């Protein structure tokens, strides 16, 4: 039973890290998109 709880906590931790990374990537994507859009004008 204890192993399942540890595994679950690890999954939650990884998901949180992924959410942070995804948000960070999303922000940088927006920056790149803005630069690309300026070039096209």
Buried (B, 14 or more C-beta within 10 A) or exposed (E): EEEEEEEEEEEEEEEEEEEEEEEEEEEEEEEEEEEEEEEEE
